[in-house]
Amino acid sequence: MEEPPRRGNHYQMIQKILFPVDFSPSCAAMAAYVERAAAIFGAQVTIIHVCDLSSHNGFELYARPGNDIAKEHWNLARHKIELFLTTEFPTEKSPRVLLPGNAANMITDTARRNRFDLIMMPTHAGRFRRMLLGSTTAKVLNASDCPVLTAQHAAAIAPRPLEHRKWVCALALSPDSERVLRYAKSVALAAGADLSLIYVIEDSKAQSKTRRRSDGERKALQRIAELQSSVGSEARVSIAVGPVKETLLAQVRETYADVLVIGRSRRGSLGHFEDLDLTYSLVRDSPCPVVSV
C-alpha cells in the first residue's frame, strides 16, 4: 500500500486542526491533547469560537436594547479569544477565528469550507455528561465531514497524558470498514503507535451457543484478514462476544489504549456504528479520546 506523503518527518494526512473553544476549563484541559497532536503531525492549529449574538437573558433585555447587548458579547468574546491559551498556541502560529451564529453549524461549516483534517473538542465530563454531550459536540459528530477527536474532561481532573502508544480500532465489518481501517492504520503509523483491532459479536445474553460463537468468529476473522490485506495492515485482532458498548470499552480499559478509533454513520453504511446513539455513548464513556472517522 502507498503510504501518506510526508513533510520532513511528518505525515501530511493531518495538516490542519480545528480547535473549537468556549473558554471553559474543559477546553483548557483539552489543549494538551491538541498541542501533542499538532506536534506529532506537524499540523497548524486554528482556534475557533462561535458567539451566539441572539442569546440574551431576561435581565439584559430589560436593561438595554438587544443590539447593545450583542455588541458587548461580541467584544467580550473577541477579547477572550485573543488571550485564550496563548502560551500553548501563540497567535502568530495559531490563527484565531471568531464567528457569530450557531456553534455546531459554524464549526462544521468552517471545517468543511477550509478543508480541515481534524476537529478536536472536549466533552464536558462529570455527573451530567450525558446531557451536555447532546448539544454542540453531538451535533458536530453528526454533521462533520472530517474526523472528530473528542475527550472527556472535568474542571477538577487533570487529563491523562496522551502517549499515542496504543491505538484500538473498532470495526463493524460494514462496507465502510476499509475506509475506517485505512485511516486508523495511517494515523497510528504517523503517531508511532501500536494498532490493534477489535470486532464485537453482538450478544446481549449471558450465555450463547458455542457453535454460533465459533461461526461468527471464523467469519469475522476472515473478513478482517481481507480488510488488512487491502490496506496493508498487520494489526493484532481481537474478537469478543457481548453487548457492543460494554465489551468494547472493557477491551479499551484492559489494554490501556491511548486512542479509540470508530467509524461514524456515512451514506449507505451498515454495522454497529451507524447507530449515532451508540457513537455518542462510546464518546461519553470511553476512558480515552475517541476519533470518530
C-alpha positions in Angstrom: 0.0 0.0 0.0 1.2 3.5 -0.8 1.9 5.5 2.4 0.7 9.0 3.0 3.1 11.7 1.7 5.5 13.2 4.3 6.6 16.7 5.0 10.0 16.3 6.7 9.4 13.7 9.4 5.6 14.3 9.4 2.8 12.7 7.6 0.7 15.2 5.7 -2.7 13.5 6.2 -3.3 15.8 9.1 -2.1 19.3 8.3 -4.9 21.5 9.7 -6.5 21.0 13.1 -9.6 23.0 14.2 -9.9 23.5 17.9 -13.4 24.9 19.0 -13.3 26.6 22.4 -15.9 28.1 24.7 -13.2 29.2 27.3 -14.3 26.6 29.7 -11.9 24.5 32.0 -12.7 21.5 29.7 -11.3 23.4 26.7 -8.2 24.4 28.7 -7.6 20.8 29.7 -8.0 19.7 26.0 -5.2 22.0 25.0 -2.5 19.4 25.9 -4.1 16.8 23.5 -4.3 19.4 20.7 -0.8 20.5 21.2 0.5 16.9 21.2 -1.4 16.0 18.1 -0.1 19.1 16.3 3.5 18.2 17.2 3.1 14.7 16.0 1.7 15.6 12.6 3.4 18.9 12.1 -0.1 20.5 11.8 -1.3 24.0 12.3 -3.9 24.6 14.9 -6.7 27.1 14.4 -8.8 28.1 17.4 -12.4 29.0 16.8 -15.1 30.4 19.0 -18.7 30.9 17.9 -20.6 33.7 19.6 -24.4 33.4 19.7 -25.4 37.0 19.5 -29.1 36.2 19.9 -28.6 34.6 23.3 -29.7 37.2 26.0 -31.1 36.7 29.4 -34.3 38.5 30.5 -32.4 40.9 32.7 -30.2 42.1 29.9 -33.1 42.7 27.6 -34.9 44.6 30.3 -31.9 46.8 30.9 -30.6 47.6 27.4 -31.5 47.2 23.7 -30.6 43.9 22.1 -28.1 45.4 19.7 -26.1 46.9 22.5 -26.1 43.5 24.3 -24.9 41.7 21.2 -22.1 44.2 20.6 -20.9 43.8 24.2 -21.0 40.0 23.9 -19.0 40.2 20.7 -16.4 42.5 22.1 -16.0 40.3 25.2 -15.6 37.2 23.0 -13.0 38.9 20.8 -11.0 39.9 23.9 -11.2 36.3 25.3 -10.2 34.5 22.2 -7.2 36.9 21.7 -5.9 35.9 25.2 -7.0 32.3 25.5 -4.2 29.6 25.5 -1.6 32.0 24.0 1.2 30.1 25.7 0.2 26.8 24.1 -0.8 28.3 20.8 0.9 31.6 20.1 -1.2 33.9 17.9 1.4 34.2 15.3 1.3 30.5 14.7 -2.3 29.6 15.5 -4.9 31.7 13.8 -8.0 32.8 15.9 -11.4 32.8 14.3 -14.4 34.5 15.9 -17.8 33.9 14.2 -21.4 34.7 15.1 -24.2 32.1 14.9 -25.0 28.6 16.0 -21.8 26.9 17.4 -22.2 23.4 15.8 -23.2 24.8 12.4 -20.4 27.2 12.2 -17.8 24.8 13.4 -18.7 22.1 10.8 -19.2 24.7 8.1 -15.7 26.2 8.8 -14.1 22.8 8.8 -15.8 21.9 5.5 -15.1 25.2 3.7 -11.5 25.4 4.8 -10.8 21.7 4.4 -9.6 21.0 8.0 -8.3 17.5 8.5 -9.3 17.0 12.1 -11.6 18.7 14.7 -10.6 18.3 18.3 -13.0 19.1 21.1 -13.8 18.0 24.6 -17.0 16.6 26.1 -17.9 18.1 29.5 -17.2 15.3 31.9 -19.0 14.8 35.2 -22.3 13.8 36.5 -24.3 15.4 33.7 -22.1 14.4 30.8 -24.9 12.5 29.1 -27.0 15.7 28.9 -24.1 18.0 27.9 -22.9 15.9 25.1 -26.3 16.2 23.5 -25.6 19.8 22.4 -22.6 21.2 20.4 -20.4 18.1 20.5 -23.1 15.7 19.4 -24.2 18.0 16.6 -20.6 18.3 15.3 -20.2 14.5 15.5 -23.4 14.1 13.5 -22.6 16.7 10.8 -18.8 16.9 10.4 -17.3 15.6 7.1 -13.8 15.3 8.7 -12.7 13.1 11.6 -13.5 14.4 15.1 -11.4 13.6 18.2 -13.3 14.0 21.4 -12.1 13.5 25.0 -13.7 13.8 28.4 -12.6 16.4 30.9 -13.8 17.7 34.2 -12.7 21.0 35.7 -11.0 19.4 38.6 -9.5 16.3 36.9 -6.1 16.5 35.1 -6.2 14.9 31.7 -4.4 11.6 31.2 -1.2 12.1 29.2 -1.7 11.3 25.5 1.2 9.0 24.9 0.0 7.7 21.5 1.5 4.3 22.1 -1.6 2.1 21.9 -4.4 2.7 19.4 -7.5 0.5 19.2 -9.7 0.5 16.1 -13.2 -0.9 16.5 -14.6 -2.4 13.3 -18.2 -3.0 12.4 -17.4 -5.1 9.3 -19.6 -2.9 7.2 -19.0 -1.7 3.6 -17.3 1.4 5.2 -14.8 -0.7 7.3 -12.0 -0.5 4.8 -12.0 3.3 4.9 -12.0 3.3 8.7 -9.2 0.8 8.9 -7.1 2.6 6.3 -7.4 5.8 8.3 -6.6 4.1 11.6 -3.6 2.4 10.1 -2.2 5.5 8.6 -2.7 7.8 11.6 -1.3 5.2 14.1 1.7 4.8 11.9 2.2 8.5 11.8 1.9 8.7 15.6 4.3 5.8 16.1 1.5 3.8 17.8 0.9 0.1 18.1 -2.5 -0.5 16.4 -4.8 -3.3 17.4 -8.3 -4.2 16.0 -11.4 -5.4 17.8 -14.7 -6.7 16.5 -17.6 -7.4 18.8 -20.1 -10.1 18.0 -23.2 -8.6 19.5 -24.9 -10.8 22.1 -26.8 -9.3 25.0 -27.3 -12.7 26.6 -25.0 -14.0 29.2 -24.9 -17.4 27.5 -24.8 -18.2 23.8 -24.3 -21.3 21.7 -20.7 -22.3 21.3 -21.2 -23.2 17.7 -22.8 -19.8 17.0 -19.8 -18.0 18.6 -17.3 -20.1 16.6 -19.1 -19.4 13.3 -19.2 -15.7 14.0 -15.6 -15.6 15.0 -14.5 -17.5 11.9 -16.4 -15.2 9.6 -15.2 -12.1 11.3 -11.5 -13.2 11.2 -11.8 -14.0 7.6 -13.3 -10.6 6.8 -10.8 -8.7 8.9 -7.9 -10.6 7.2 -9.3 -9.4 3.8 -9.5 -5.8 5.1 -6.0 -5.9 6.5 -4.7 -7.3 3.2 -6.4 -4.5 1.3 -4.9 -1.7 3.4 -1.5 -3.3 4.1 -2.1 -3.7 7.9 -0.8 -6.3 10.2 -2.5 -5.2 13.4 -3.4 -7.7 16.1 -7.0 -8.8 16.1 -9.4 -9.5 19.0 -12.8 -11.0 18.6 -15.2 -10.6 21.6 -18.8 -11.5 22.2 -21.2 -9.4 24.3 -23.0 -6.1 24.4 -21.2 -3.9 21.9 -20.5 -0.8 24.0 -19.7 -2.6 27.3 -17.5 -5.2 25.6 -15.6 -2.6 23.5 -14.9 -0.3 26.4 -13.8 -3.2 28.6 -11.2 -4.0 25.9 -10.1 -0.4 25.8 -9.6 -0.3 29.6 -7.8 -3.7 29.7 -5.3 -2.6 27.0 -4.9 0.9 28.5 -5.4 2.3 25.0 -4.5 5.9 24.3 -7.0 6.4 21.4 -10.1 4.5 20.2 -11.0 4.9 16.5 -14.5 4.2 15.4 -16.4 4.8 12.2 -19.3 7.2 12.1 -22.5 6.8 10.1 -22.0 7.6 6.5 -24.1 7.3 3.3 -25.1 3.7 2.8 -23.0 2.4 5.8 -24.1 -0.6 7.8 -23.0 -2.0 11.1 -22.9 -1.2 14.8 -21.6 2.4 14.5 -24.3 3.6 12.1 -26.3 4.0 15.4 -25.5 7.5 16.5 -26.7 6.8 20.0 -24.0 4.2 20.3 -21.4 6.6 18.9 -22.5 9.2 21.5 -22.4 6.7 24.3 -18.9 5.5 23.4 -17.7 9.1 23.3 -19.3 9.8 26.7 -18.0 6.8 28.5 -14.6 6.0 26.9 -11.7 6.3 29.2 -9.5 7.5 26.4 -10.0 10.0 23.5 -12.2 8.8 20.6 -11.6 9.6 17.0 -14.8 9.3 15.0 -14.0 8.9 11.3 
